[in-house]
Amino acid sequence: MEKERYASVRPTPELLAVFEIINRIEVAQDTDRQAVFERAMQYVANGSGEVLKTAARQKVEDVDVGEIPTSLKVRVDTVLFEKIVKMFREAFQIERIKTPFLMRVTLMAYLQHIKSESTETIIEEIEPLVQFGIDPLVFKQEYERSEEPSKERLYKVSRKYLEEVDIELNKYIREQVNEQIQDISDYYNISKYLPKRGTTFAKTNIIFVSKVLAGLILLHCDMNCYDLEEVIRNLETAVSERRDLDGSKFY
């Protein structure tokens, strides 16, 4: 018979926020807190102490968790739980591991993991939106108004991605930009944006198009609690891998 025990803590807004963010990202998973914590423990048990150290330094996003319950109690497998406790002792060099600390760090480690997995598909999620039809100016302005410190880096990698990796996405956005420019031509210098016959497609309005993609990514990350830094790193990796395949250098 499988050994079981209970992990009981006094819930805090921070701890409940981690559960809430995980539930938002793992939309297809069981959102019960016991199931979430079980998945988190399984992930940590197959990881390393460095993952725990990194997770312990991460700050939890401020989200609305509603009314705070008086207690939080989840059933855990004894063998798995003791394995996690041992990992914590070794990673943090402390003998007594308090359950609230163990639960928060375990959940944060799992959250960072699923965020990383989610960002790998962000372009796959954005492409159908673009194909369905977007207002490019809205997303370009989203980029321009953003106060995100990494937005310039995001713009640069978005441009490289459109030019070198996903020409089709470049084309879809570009076509919609050009259609919008024609619709409101009184407010634009059309010759600046629309290509002359015979000009190179990839060089036409790439700055504008790249900012549209960057704005889409910024908004998508915000709405889905994705880690923007991880998204940027994944896009940079995609560009680097494509250049390696093409026999080019990644500058």
N, C-alpha and C positions, 0 to 999 in steps of 0.2 A: 504493500500500500504506500502511495506517495506521501512523503512527509510534508506537512504544511504548518505554517505559522502566520501570524498577522503582524503587519507593520502599521503602527498607529502613531499619528502625529497630530499636533494642533495646526490646522491649515492656516496659511498666511496668503495674502493677496499675490505675493511673488510665486509661491508654489502652485497655487491654482491657475495663475497666468500661464505657467509652463504647460500644464495639462490642456488649457484652452487653446494655446497656439498649436500644439501637436494635433489636437482635434481638427483645427482649421486646415492644416496641411494634409493630414491623413484622412481625407474625406471618405475613402472607401473602406476604412478600417473600423473595427469595433471601438467606439469612443468611451466605453466604460473605463473608469480610472484604473480598476484592477487590471484590465486587459492592456491598457496603455503602459502601466508600470511593468507588467510582465514582459512586454516586447522590449522595453527599455533595458530591463535586467538581462534579457537574452543577448541584446546587442553588446552591452558592456562586458558581459562574461566572456565574449569572444574577442574582446579588444585588449587594450594595454593601459598601463597606468598613466601614460602620457595623455591619452584621451581624457581621462578623469581630471588631470591637472588643468588641461585646457578648458574643460567644461566648468571647472570651479571658478575660473577667472571671467567667464562670460556673464554679462548682465542680462537680466530678464526684461523683455519689452513690457511697457506699461499698457495693459489691456484691461477692459472692463470685465470683471469676473462675477458681477452681481453680488448677491448676499453671501457672506462668508459663513460656512457651516461651523459648528462648534467642535467637530472632530472629523478626522479623515482616517479611515481604517481599510486596508486592503489585504487580502489573503495572498501569501507568497509561498513558494516552494522552499522548504527549509534548506535543502542542499544548495540550491541556486543562490539563495539569499546569503548563506554563509560564505559562498565563494566570492560574492560581491564584497562582503565585509572584509575578507582577507585581502582582496585587491586594493581596497581603500586604505587598509593599514599599511600595506607596502608602498603605495603611491604617496601617501601623505605623512608617513612615519609617525603615526599616532596609534595608540592602543585602543582607546575608546572611540568608536565611531557612532556619533549620534544619528538617529534615524532621520530627522529632518534634513540634515546635511547630506546623508547618503541618498535620500530620495530626490532632493533637488538636483544634485550633481549628476545622478544617474539619468534623470529626465533631461537635463540640459545636454548631456553627451548624446543622447538619442535624438534630441531635437536638432542638434547640429548635423547629425548624420542624415536625417530625413530631409533637412533643408538642402544639403549637398546633392542628394538624389533628385530633389524636386527641380533644382536649378538646371540640371542637365536637360530637362525637357521644356524649359521656358520658351525657346524658339518654336518648338512644336505646338505650344499652346497659343503663341502669338500669331503664327502663320494663318490659321483658319480665320482669325479675326480680321486680318488684313485682306484675305481673299473674299470674305463676306462684304467688306467695305468699311472704311474708317474715314474720319475727318482728319487728314494729316496735320492741318494747322493746329488743331487742339493738342495733339501730342507733341508737336514741335514747341508750342508754347509751354507745355508741361515741362519739357526739358529746360527751356529758357528761364522759367520761374523757379525751378528747383534750387534749393539751397544745399543739396547733397554734396558733400566735399569731394566725392569720387566721380562727379558727373562728367568732368572733362576727360577722365580716363575712360569712362563708359562711352562717351562720344567717339573717341579715337578707335576703340576696339570695335564699336558698332560699324564704323566706316570700313575698317579692315575686313570685318566679317561679310559685309555686303559686297565689297569689291572682290573678295578672294574666295569666299566659301559658299555663300548662298545668293547666287546671281538671280534666281527666280524671285526671292523675297525682295531684292533690290528692284526688280522689274515691277512687281505688284505695287510696291509703295510709290515708285516713281510715276506709274501710270495714274494713280489716284491723285498725286500731287499735281500733275499736269492738267488733269480734268478740273481740279479745283481752281487752278490758276486761270484757266479759260473761263470758268464760271464767274470769277470776280476780277476779270482782267483790268478793270479800271483802277484797281488798287495795287497792281503788280506791273513791273516792267517785264513783259512777256519774253522779250528777246533774251533776258538774263537767265530765264529758267527753261524755256522750251528749246530743244536742240534744233539747229539748222540741219537741213537734209545732208546726210553724209557724214555728220559729226559722230564722234565716238560715244556710244550710249553710256558707257561706264563713267565717263568724265562729266556727264551732264547733271548739275545740281546735286552732287554727291553730299555736299555739306548739309543741305536742307534735308535730304532723304535720311542721312545718318542721324540727324537730330530727331527726326520723327521716330525712328527705331529706338533711339535712346530714351525718348519720352515714353514710348510704349513699355519699355522694360522697367523704367522707374515706377510707373503707375502699377504695372503688374506685380512687381515686387512688394509694393506697399499694400496692395489689396490681398495678396496671398501669403504675406509674412515670409517672403523669400529673402535670403541673405544676399544683398546686392554685391558685396565683395566676392562671394562665391560665384555668383553669376558672371561677374567680370572675369574672374580667373578661368572659368569654364570657356567663355568666349575666346579668351586669349589662347587657351589650349587648343581650341578648334582651329584657330587661325594658324597656330604653330604647326599643328599636325598636317594641315593642308599644304603648308609651305614645304614641310619635309617630304610629303608625297610628290610635290612638284619639283623637288630638288633645289628649292630656293632656301635662302637664309632668312631667319626670323630676326628682324631688326627691331 
